[in-house]
């Protein structure tokens, strides 16, 4: 069967098969039905692709935010200075303190002695960024200390209160506040 491309046959509503016995023109209702059957599928595909792009973009933004603020805390830190409830630690004692951060673990050691072992979470959407430290052993097991932190280069500032007290709003520790404020310096590998 050969199709006659002469459009004159279609102008009068006739079909080539009526005139020449060749391939017939599709009826207008068939063309319309065919077009509407593909439209929902095409629309769904566009929606799925759009949703996938949005999800990838938002997860990439969250991951970038986490990498910029969260994962960069990982490492071993040496205490430069510390103030506990408004009382500064003497420099010699402060320099013995070491903070080790992994993705979830927050551990403070003094020499070989573990002073505090816990887990932590970050909320980088807050300003200043929030840190919540939850004890994993002893009397502090399951209790949450709320804090704030700031990271600039290799200097990490953390100010937190004891469990049950309100989150500090400034990097400061005054007498009676129950706040602990420390400045940490990242150790080089």
C-alpha positions as CSV (number, residue, x, y, z in Angstrom):
1,X,0.0,0.0,0.0
2,X,1.3,3.4,-0.9
3,X,0.2,6.7,0.6
4,X,-0.7,9.5,-1.8
5,X,0.6,12.7,-0.3
6,X,-1.7,14.9,-2.4
7,X,-3.5,17.0,0.2
8,X,-6.3,17.8,-2.3
9,X,-8.0,14.6,-1.4
10,X,-8.2,15.6,2.2
11,X,-9.6,19.1,1.6
12,X,-13.1,17.7,0.6
13,X,-13.1,15.4,3.6
14,X,-12.5,12.4,1.4
15,X,-9.7,9.9,1.9
16,X,-7.1,8.6,-0.5
17,X,-8.7,5.2,-0.3
18,X,-11.9,6.5,-1.7
19,X,-10.2,7.8,-4.7
20,X,-7.2,5.5,-5.3
21,X,-7.7,2.4,-3.1
22,X,-4.6,3.3,-1.1
23,X,-3.9,4.0,2.6
24,X,-6.8,5.9,4.2
25,X,-6.6,9.1,6.2
26,X,-7.2,8.6,9.9
27,X,-10.6,9.9,11.1
28,X,-10.5,13.2,13.1
29,X,-11.9,11.4,16.2
30,X,-9.0,8.9,16.0
31,X,-6.4,11.6,15.9
32,X,-8.1,13.5,18.8
33,X,-8.4,10.3,20.9
34,X,-4.7,9.3,20.2
35,X,-3.5,12.8,21.3
36,X,-5.5,12.8,24.6
37,X,-4.3,9.3,25.5
38,X,-0.7,10.4,25.4
39,X,-1.2,13.7,27.2
40,X,-1.7,12.2,30.7
41,X,1.3,10.0,30.3
42,X,3.5,12.8,29.1
43,X,2.2,15.1,32.0
44,X,2.9,12.4,34.6
45,X,6.4,11.9,33.2
46,X,7.0,15.7,33.4
47,X,5.7,15.7,37.0
48,X,7.9,12.7,38.0
49,X,11.0,14.3,36.5
50,X,10.3,17.6,38.1
51,X,9.8,16.0,41.5
52,X,13.0,14.0,41.1
53,X,14.9,17.1,40.3
54,X,13.5,19.0,43.3
55,X,14.3,16.1,45.6
56,X,17.9,15.9,44.3
57,X,18.4,19.6,44.6
58,X,17.0,19.8,48.2
59,X,19.0,16.8,49.3
60,X,22.1,18.2,47.8
61,X,21.5,21.5,49.6
62,X,21.0,19.7,52.9
63,X,24.1,17.6,52.4
64,X,26.1,20.7,51.5
65,X,24.9,22.5,54.6
66,X,25.7,19.4,56.7
67,X,29.1,19.1,55.2
68,X,29.8,22.7,55.8
69,X,28.8,22.8,59.4
70,X,28.4,19.2,60.7
71,X,31.0,16.9,59.3
72,X,33.7,19.6,59.5
73,X,33.5,19.2,63.3
74,X,34.8,15.7,63.1
75,X,38.3,15.3,64.5
76,X,40.4,15.8,67.6
77,X,40.4,19.1,69.4
78,X,42.6,20.6,72.1
79,X,41.2,23.0,74.7
80,X,42.5,26.5,74.4
81,X,40.4,27.8,77.3
82,X,37.3,26.8,79.3
83,X,34.9,28.5,81.8
84,X,32.6,26.4,83.9
85,X,29.7,28.2,85.5
86,X,31.6,31.5,85.4
87,X,34.8,30.1,86.8
88,X,37.7,29.9,84.3
89,X,39.8,26.7,84.3
90,X,43.5,27.3,84.8
91,X,45.4,27.1,81.6
92,X,47.4,24.0,82.5
93,X,44.1,22.0,83.3
94,X,42.4,23.3,80.1
95,X,45.3,22.2,77.9
96,X,45.0,18.7,79.2
97,X,41.4,18.4,77.8
98,X,40.9,16.8,74.4
99,X,37.6,16.6,72.5
100,X,37.0,13.9,70.0
101,X,34.1,14.3,67.6
102,X,32.9,11.7,65.1
103,X,29.6,11.9,63.2
104,X,27.7,11.2,66.4
105,X,30.1,10.8,69.2
106,X,31.2,13.6,71.6
107,X,34.0,12.5,74.0
108,X,36.1,14.7,76.3
109,X,39.3,13.2,77.8
110,X,41.8,14.6,80.3
111,X,45.0,12.7,79.5
112,X,44.0,9.1,79.4
113,X,40.8,9.5,81.5
114,X,37.5,9.8,79.8
115,X,35.7,12.7,81.5
116,X,32.5,12.7,79.4
117,X,31.3,10.3,76.7
118,X,28.1,11.0,74.8
119,X,26.4,11.5,71.5
120,X,25.4,14.7,69.8
121,X,23.2,16.2,67.1
122,X,23.5,19.5,65.3
123,X,20.9,21.9,64.0
124,X,22.7,24.1,61.5
125,X,19.5,26.0,60.6
126,X,19.6,27.9,63.8
127,X,21.8,31.0,64.4
128,X,24.0,30.4,66.2
129,X,24.0,26.8,65.3
130,X,22.6,24.4,68.0
131,X,24.3,21.4,69.4
132,X,22.5,18.9,71.7
133,X,24.7,16.5,73.7
134,X,23.1,13.4,75.2
135,X,24.9,11.4,77.8
136,X,25.4,7.7,77.1
137,X,26.6,6.5,80.5
138,X,26.4,7.1,84.2
139,X,24.1,9.7,85.8
140,X,23.9,11.6,82.6
141,X,22.7,8.7,80.5
142,X,19.8,9.8,78.3
143,X,20.0,13.4,79.6
144,X,20.4,16.2,77.1
145,X,22.6,19.2,77.5
146,X,21.6,22.0,75.1
147,X,24.2,24.3,73.5
148,X,25.4,26.5,70.7
149,X,28.5,26.3,68.6
150,X,30.6,28.3,66.2
151,X,33.3,27.0,63.8
152,X,35.8,29.4,62.2
153,X,38.7,27.7,60.5
154,X,40.3,25.5,63.1
155,X,38.7,27.2,66.1
156,X,35.5,25.7,67.6
157,X,33.5,27.5,70.3
158,X,31.0,25.5,72.2
159,X,28.8,26.8,75.0
160,X,26.3,24.5,76.6
161,X,24.3,24.2,79.8
162,X,23.8,21.3,82.1
163,X,20.9,18.9,81.4
164,X,17.6,20.5,82.4
165,X,18.7,24.1,81.9
166,X,17.8,26.4,79.0
167,X,20.0,26.6,75.9
168,X,22.5,29.5,76.1
169,X,22.0,32.4,73.7
170,X,25.6,33.7,73.8
171,X,29.1,32.4,74.0
172,X,29.6,33.2,77.6
173,X,29.6,31.5,81.1
174,X,28.6,33.7,84.0
175,X,28.4,32.6,87.7
176,X,25.1,30.8,88.4
177,X,24.3,30.3,84.6
178,X,25.2,26.6,84.7
179,X,26.9,27.2,81.3
180,X,30.2,25.7,80.2
181,X,32.1,27.6,77.5
182,X,35.1,26.2,75.8
183,X,37.3,27.3,72.9
184,X,38.9,24.3,71.1
185,X,41.7,24.2,68.5
186,X,41.7,21.4,65.9
187,X,44.7,19.1,66.1
188,X,46.6,18.6,62.9
189,X,47.1,15.0,61.8
